[in-house]
């Protein structure tokens, strides 16, 4: 009997902001007839361009792109919903016989897509708002103590300063009347039907920070504040991306809280901090093959192409 055919490959390109994930994903897609699936939570929103570093129209014309510009500014897409939509897209790409390439820096959404999420209760914005207010008034340490009373095991796994995760864990405990740590133990609905090849970019930190600073500067020079002003005029504070990096500092500048130069410096610092958190997250991902450089470096692209080719050859 002929050997059983292996499951098709899925390539996940990960790395910090500014590391060249877009350039590498385009090189891989063009080399292997691939289709790119966005996994950046801010790039999913319509009407935000300058502060998102989305692929440009020329780049999108080179290969098919999915899950870009499909969320209304006043809406919210959870990691769970993204995973459901993303898995539908992956199946469609597989039916076309093409290579799916998932690219983006939102680690939670990537994990939800590939590994699945535990079955938790729906979000409660009312409860979240109350918990955010408590965090502002009493500090994140208060939330950590509260979670410790509700679920000591979960509190032991979540950093005391990680307010979003603390809020979600408390929300799960209160809404479901169960411990979040017990839900973790029940496992997740992992992606089926693909072999996952994780490719990571890990450039020199000093060089990365220089790129991040330069990209933030260009965002402000190319009209980030003006784009933000238009969004505020049309949507007010209901436009969710305005809380994201870059836009948040532009809002502060428009409100007179800080001057434009201070806004730029704050945006650069926030992006550098975010890159550090991203690397901490992605270093925990299993079986990542890391390339020590930027995704637009031809030498790095050649190495990544060779790595993908080796894995495709085993089909």
Helices and strands as residue ranges (DSSP letters): E 8-15, H 21-32, E 34-38, H 57-62, E 65-66, H 79-95, E 99-103, H 107-115, H 125-138, H 140-150, H 152-157, H 163-176, H 180-185, E 194-201, H 205-221, H 224-235, G 236-238, G 240-243, H 247-254, H 260-282, E 288-291, H 298-312
